[in-house]
Amino acid sequence: MTRSAWRLALALGLLAAAAGVVYLVPLVRDGINTAALYGFPVTLGGWTGAEGVPEWALPDDPRERAAIRRTYRHGQEQAWVSVAIFTRQDDVSRRASINFIYPERN
């Protein structure tokens, strides 16, 4: 085979491999997997947690699908933690933050 035939075969092989990968990758679903969210530990390195936080410290976000909010204590110190799942974030009000992560081109 000539050199150009090898290049053509290699290019077609890579194209077929890429098409196979795209075809075999599972689709992304819009479902919520809350198992990982509720698996968040109640004890973190000596800090003990209790469900709930003050509303003024961590207010609810109406766009969250599922969330946990905990107050962790270690002696006299206190920390509030909120972990939430958000879906479908491509709306106009959040476009600036999405562009910061994935900048639009052209």
C-alpha positions as CSV (number, residue, x, y, z in Angstrom):
1,M,0.0,0.0,0.0
2,T,1.1,3.5,-0.6
3,R,1.6,6.1,2.0
4,S,-1.6,8.0,1.2
5,A,-3.6,4.8,1.4
6,W,-2.3,4.1,4.9
7,R,-3.2,7.7,5.9
8,L,-6.7,7.3,4.6
9,A,-7.1,3.9,6.3
10,L,-5.8,5.4,9.6
11,A,-8.1,8.4,9.3
12,L,-11.2,6.2,8.6
13,G,-10.2,3.9,11.5
14,L,-10.0,6.8,13.9
15,L,-13.3,8.2,12.7
16,A,-15.0,4.8,13.1
17,A,-13.5,4.5,16.6
18,A,-14.8,8.0,17.6
19,A,-18.3,7.1,16.2
20,G,-18.2,3.9,18.2
21,V,-17.4,5.7,21.4
22,V,-20.1,8.3,20.9
23,Y,-22.6,5.5,20.1
24,L,-21.7,3.4,23.2
25,V,-21.5,6.1,25.8
26,P,-24.7,6.1,27.9
27,L,-27.1,9.0,27.7
28,V,-27.2,11.6,30.5
29,R,-30.5,11.5,32.3
30,D,-32.2,14.4,34.1
31,G,-32.9,12.2,37.1
32,I,-31.8,13.0,40.6
33,N,-29.6,10.6,42.4
34,T,-30.2,11.6,46.0
35,A,-28.5,8.6,47.5
36,A,-25.1,10.3,47.4
37,L,-26.6,13.5,48.8
38,Y,-28.1,11.8,51.9
39,G,-24.9,9.7,52.3
40,F,-23.2,12.9,53.5
41,P,-21.6,12.0,56.9
42,V,-23.1,13.2,60.1
43,T,-19.6,13.2,61.8
44,L,-16.7,14.9,60.1
45,G,-13.3,14.7,61.8
46,G,-14.5,15.3,65.4
47,W,-17.3,17.6,64.3
48,T,-20.8,16.3,65.1
49,G,-23.8,17.3,63.0
50,A,-27.4,17.9,63.5
51,E,-30.1,18.4,60.9
52,G,-31.1,22.0,60.0
53,V,-29.6,25.4,59.9
54,P,-30.9,28.9,60.7
55,E,-32.8,30.3,57.7
56,W,-30.8,33.6,57.9
57,A,-27.5,31.8,57.6
58,L,-28.3,29.5,54.6
59,P,-31.6,30.4,53.0
60,D,-33.4,27.9,50.7
61,D,-32.8,28.2,47.0
62,P,-36.1,27.7,45.0
63,R,-34.1,26.1,42.1
64,E,-32.6,23.3,44.2
65,R,-34.1,19.8,43.6
66,A,-32.9,18.2,46.8
67,A,-30.7,19.5,49.7
68,I,-29.4,18.8,53.1
69,R,-28.6,21.4,55.7
70,R,-26.7,20.6,58.8
71,T,-25.2,22.4,61.8
72,Y,-21.8,21.0,62.8
73,R,-20.3,21.6,66.3
74,H,-16.9,21.1,67.7
75,G,-16.6,22.4,71.2
76,Q,-17.7,26.1,71.1
77,E,-17.2,26.3,67.3
78,Q,-20.1,26.0,64.9
79,A,-20.4,25.6,61.2
80,W,-23.4,25.5,58.9
81,V,-23.2,23.3,55.8
82,S,-25.6,23.1,52.9
83,V,-25.2,20.6,50.0
84,A,-27.8,20.7,47.2
85,I,-28.5,19.2,43.8
86,F,-29.5,21.6,41.0
87,T,-30.6,20.6,37.5
88,R,-31.3,22.6,34.3
89,Q,-29.2,25.6,35.1
90,D,-29.2,27.0,31.6
91,D,-31.4,30.0,32.3
92,V,-30.7,33.7,31.6
93,S,-30.2,34.6,35.3
94,R,-27.4,32.0,35.7
95,R,-25.8,32.4,32.3
96,A,-22.9,34.6,33.6
97,S,-21.8,31.9,36.1
98,I,-22.0,29.2,33.5
99,N,-20.0,31.3,31.1
100,F,-17.3,31.6,33.8
101,I,-17.0,27.8,34.0
102,Y,-17.5,27.1,30.3
103,P,-16.8,30.2,28.3
104,E,-18.7,30.7,25.0
105,R,-16.6,31.0,21.9
106,N,-17.4,33.1,18.8
